[in-house]
Amino acid sequence: MVEKTANENLLAEEVMALQSGIAAFETKQFVRAYQLLSPLAQAGHPQAQYRLAIMAQNGLGQVVNQQEAVHWMQAAAEQGFDLAQHGLGFMYLEGECVEQNDTQAAYWFRLAAEQGLAGAQAALGNLYEQGQGVEKDPEEAKRWYAKAGF
């Protein structure tokens, strides 16, 4: 019984650290956010990984580090975190931090879009409209735009 209580306390501490780290991130206290989120990202928390990726990509509270940005964005995306999938899609679409690759962009946007993320649905609709990374398909574009609320 003691072991269960210890694990529950650890989980509660992680939740509090994650909430505090996100709050620091949202209030632009990036050095503090990094301190709180880094151990959680290392432990596999996708929300922490995503925010570390954003900070590394944009030089928030640290020097820009494209390799670290991709590492954390991909780690969170591979765990199914929709915002990270969307972010990775944009990295591939724009060739930011990674080699530009429309097919990979479409792949990651689709994963986020299928989870209901409107921005990814709109981006995927645009890719279908343009025939960028996918076969051009105006009907599929309309379907994704409609899901996005357009």
NUZAPA-591931 format. One line per 2 residues: number of its first residue (from 1); for each residue x negated, y negated, z of N, C-alpha, C. Coordinates in steps of 0.05 Angstrom, whole numbers, plus 5000, padded with zeros to 4 digits. Atoms other than C-alpha are relative to their C-alpha. Layout:
NUM	X/Y/Z/X/Y/Z/X/Y/Z | ... $
% end
This chain:
1	4984/5024/5000/5000/5000/5000/4983/4975/5000 | 5018/5023/4999/4942/4952/5015/4989/4994/4972 $
3	5011/5004/5027/4914/4963/4945/5021/4986/4982 | 4979/5013/5016/4981/4943/4913/5001/4970/5008 $
5	4999/5028/4991/4983/4879/4955/4976/4984/4990 | 5024/5013/5010/4911/4862/4935/5003/4994/4970 $
7	4996/5005/5029/4929/4871/4861/5021/4979/4995 | 4979/5021/5003/4992/4829/4869/4988/4973/5006 $
9	5012/5026/4994/4951/4774/4901/4981/4991/4978 | 5018/5007/5022/4900/4777/4845/5017/4989/4976 $
11	4983/5009/5021/4956/4771/4794/5011/4972/5006 | 4990/5027/4993/4986/4712/4831/4978/4979/4998 $
13	5023/5019/5003/4917/4678/4833/4995/4995/4971 | 5004/5004/5029/4909/4690/4758/5022/4982/4988 $
15	4977/5016/5010/4978/4661/4744/4996/4971/5008 | 5005/5027/4991/4962/4600/4786/4977/4987/4985 $
17	5023/5011/5014/4894/4591/4753/5008/4993/4971 | 4991/5005/5028/4927/4597/4684/5017/4976/4999 $
19	4982/5023/5000/4981/4547/4701/4984/4974/5005 | 5017/5023/4994/4929/4499/4730/4982/4993/4976 $
21	5017/5005/5024/4884/4508/4669/5016/4988/4977 | 4983/5011/5021/4941/4495/4621/5007/4971/5007 $
23	4993/5027/4992/4962/4434/4661/4976/4981/4996 | 5024/5016/5004/4890/4408/4659/4996/4995/4970 $
25	5002/5003/5029/4888/4420/4583/5020/4980/4990 | 4978/5018/5009/4955/4384/4573/4995/4972/5008 $
27	5006/5027/4991/4931/4324/4613/4972/4991/4992 | 5026/5007/5012/4866/4322/4574/4976/5000/5019 $
29	5022/4996/4981/4822/4342/4633/4986/5025/4990 | 5011/4976/5014/4783/4388/4587/4978/5014/5014 $
31	5021/4987/4985/4723/4401/4631/5012/5018/5021 | 4986/4984/4979/4768/4424/4687/5015/5024/4987 $
33	4985/4978/5014/4811/4464/4638/4981/5022/4992 | 5020/4980/5007/4749/4499/4613/4992/5017/5024 $
35	5009/4986/4975/4727/4517/4684/5022/5020/5008 | 4978/4983/4991/4796/4546/4700/5006/5022/4979 $
37	4991/4981/5021/4810/4580/4633/4979/5020/4991 | 5022/4983/5010/4742/4609/4616/5000/5028/5012 $
39	5000/4973/4989/4744/4667/4666/5025/5016/4992 | 4975/4987/5008/4816/4682/4646/4998/5009/4971 $
41	5004/4992/5028/4797/4683/4572/4982/5024/4999 | 5018/4977/5000/4740/4730/4587/5015/5025/5009 $
43	4985/4977/4990/4790/4775/4624/5022/5008/4980 | 4981/4991/5020/4834/4777/4562/5027/4985/4999 $
45	4975/5015/5000/4889/4725/4574/5002/4984/4974 | 4998/5013/5026/4912/4702/4504/5006/4970/5002 $
47	4995/5029/4998/4939/4634/4528/4975/4985/5007 | 5025/5012/4993/4872/4618/4559/4981/5000/4976 $
49	5017/4998/5024/4835/4643/4497/5008/4980/4979 | 4990/5019/5020/4879/4600/4452/4991/4972/5006 $
51	5007/5027/4992/4865/4537/4491/4969/4996/4999 | 5029/5002/5003/4790/4551/4494/4992/4997/4970 $
53	5005/5003/5029/4792/4559/4418/5005/4971/4990 | 4993/5028/5007/4826/4491/4410/4978/4981/5009 $
55	5021/5018/4989/4774/4458/4455/4974/5003/4985 | 5025/4996/5014/4716/4490/4419/5002/4990/4971 $
57	4997/5009/5028/4744/4474/4350/4999/4970/4998 | 4997/5029/5002/4756/4401/4366/4980/4985/5018 $
59	5020/5013/4983/4699/4387/4415/5013/4986/5023 | 4987/5012/4977/4745/4374/4473/4987/5009/5026 $
61	5014/4994/4976/4704/4372/4537/4974/5016/4995 | 5024/4985/5008/4646/4405/4500/4992/4992/4972 $
63	5009/5004/5027/4607/4403/4436/5016/5019/4982 | 4986/4983/5019/4644/4430/4375/4984/5026/4996 $
65	5013/4974/5004/4629/4504/4369/5019/5018/4984 | 4982/4985/5018/4662/4536/4308/5000/5030/5005 $
67	5001/4971/4995/4638/4606/4324/5016/5007/5024 | 4984/4995/4976/4668/4603/4394/5030/4996/4994 $
69	4972/5005/5007/4732/4573/4365/5013/5024/4986 | 4990/4977/5015/4741/4631/4317/5002/5024/5018 $
71	5000/4977/4982/4723/4682/4370/5025/5000/5018 | 4977/5001/4982/4776/4659/4419/5027/4999/4985 $
73	4975/5000/5015/4829/4644/4367/5007/5028/4990 | 4995/4973/5009/4821/4713/4337/5007/5019/5022 $
75	4994/4983/4977/4821/4746/4405/5029/4997/5009 | 4972/5005/4992/4887/4713/4423/5020/5009/4978 $
77	4982/4992/5022/4917/4725/4354/5003/5030/4998 | 4999/4971/5001/4900/4799/4355/5017/5012/5022 $
79	4982/4990/4978/4939/4805/4420/5029/4992/4995 | 4973/5007/5008/5000/4778/4384/5010/4973/5010 $
81	4992/5027/4991/4999/4707/4411/5006/4983/4976 | 4991/5013/5025/5040/4669/4359/4986/4974/4994 $
83	5014/5025/5006/5007/4601/4367/4972/5005/4990 | 5027/4993/5009/4938/4633/4358/5001/5012/4972 $
85	4997/4990/5027/4962/4671/4297/5004/4977/4980 | 4996/5024/5017/4987/4605/4268/4974/4984/4997 $
87	5025/5015/5001/4922/4571/4287/4979/5013/4982 | 5019/4986/5017/4881/4625/4254/5008/4999/4971 $
89	4990/5004/5027/4925/4620/4193/4990/4974/4988 | 5009/5026/5009/4908/4546/4188/4970/5000/4996 $
91	5029/4999/5004/4834/4560/4198/4993/5012/4973 | 5005/4987/5026/4835/4607/4138/5011/4983/4977 $
93	4989/5016/5021/4880/4561/4097/4982/4976/4993 | 5016/5024/5003/4835/4500/4108/4970/5006/4997 $
95	5028/4994/5000/4769/4537/4111/4986/4986/5023 | 5012/5013/4976/4757/4507/4180/4991/5022/5020 $
97	5013/4981/4982/4709/4548/4223/4996/5027/4988 | 5003/4975/5015/4716/4606/4174/4999/4994/4970 $
99	4999/5004/5029/4709/4616/4100/5029/4999/4991 | 4973/5003/5009/4772/4593/4065/5010/5026/4986 $
101	4989/4975/5011/4817/4653/4048/5030/4999/5002 | 4971/5003/5000/4889/4644/4027/5014/5026/5008 $
103	4987/4974/4994/4905/4719/4034/5000/5004/5031 | 5002/4998/4971/4881/4719/4107/5019/4979/5013 $
105	4982/5020/4989/4920/4654/4119/5028/5010/4999 | 4972/4990/5003/4984/4686/4093/5004/5023/5020 $
107	4998/4978/4981/4971/4748/4136/5006/4990/5028 | 4996/5010/4972/4965/4708/4201/5025/4984/5002 $
109	4975/5016/4999/5022/4660/4184/5023/5019/5001 | 4978/4981/5000/5067/4720/4170/5004/5012/5028 $
111	4998/4989/4973/5052/4751/4238/5014/4980/5019 | 4988/5020/4983/5070/4686/4273/5028/4994/4992 $
113	4973/5006/5010/5130/4673/4228/5020/5022/5008 | 4983/4978/4992/5158/4742/4243/5008/4999/5029 $
115	4994/5004/4972/5157/4722/4316/5019/4976/5004 | 4981/5022/4999/5201/4662/4300/4987/4973/5003 $
117	5014/5026/4998/5148/4606/4301/5006/4984/4975 | 4990/5016/5022/5180/4553/4257/4977/4989/4982 $
119	5022/5011/5016/5114/4521/4236/4987/5020/4982 | 5012/4979/5016/5087/4587/4212/5020/5009/4978 $
121	4980/4993/5020/5153/4602/4176/4998/4980/4977 | 5002/5021/5020/5147/4535/4139/4974/5003/4984 $
123	5025/4997/5014/5074/4547/4123/5001/5024/4981 | 4997/4977/5017/5090/4616/4096/5018/4994/4976 $
125	4983/5009/5022/5146/4587/4055/4985/4984/4979 | 5017/5016/5018/5097/4538/4025/4981/5017/4984 $
127	5018/4982/5014/5049/4593/4008/5014/5015/4978 | 4984/4986/5021/5104/4631/3971/5008/4981/4978 $
129	4992/5019/5020/5126/4568/3936/4977/4994/4981 | 5023/5006/5016/5055/4554/3912/4986/5025/4988 $
131	5014/4976/5009/5034/4627/3901/4972/5000/5010 | 5026/5004/4987/4976/4615/3948/4996/5023/5020 $
133	5005/4978/4982/4950/4679/3980/5021/5022/4999 | 4978/4981/5005/5014/4715/3960/5010/4995/4972 $
135	4987/5004/5027/5052/4726/3895/5020/4978/5002 | 4981/5022/5000/5091/4664/3877/5029/5012/4999 $
137	4973/4989/4997/5163/4677/3897/5019/4978/5011 | 4983/5022/4991/5212/4618/3900/5023/5010/5020 $
139	4979/4990/4983/5266/4661/3933/4989/5007/5028 | 5013/4995/4974/5219/4685/3988/4993/4974/5014 $
141	5006/5026/4988/5197/4613/3998/5025/4988/5012 | 4975/5010/4989/5270/4592/4007/5008/5014/5025 $
143	4993/4984/4977/5281/4648/4056/4984/4991/5025 | 5017/5008/4977/5222/4627/4100/5006/4971/5008 $
145	4992/5028/4993/5241/4553/4095/5026/5000/5016 | 4974/4999/4986/5312/4570/4117/4996/5010/5029 $
147	5005/4991/4973/5285/4609/4177/4987/4978/5017 | 5013/5022/4985/5243/4548/4195/5019/4977/5005 $
149	4980/5021/4995/5306/4505/4193/5000/4978/4979 | 5000/5020/5021/5293/4469/4128/5023/5004/4980 $
% end
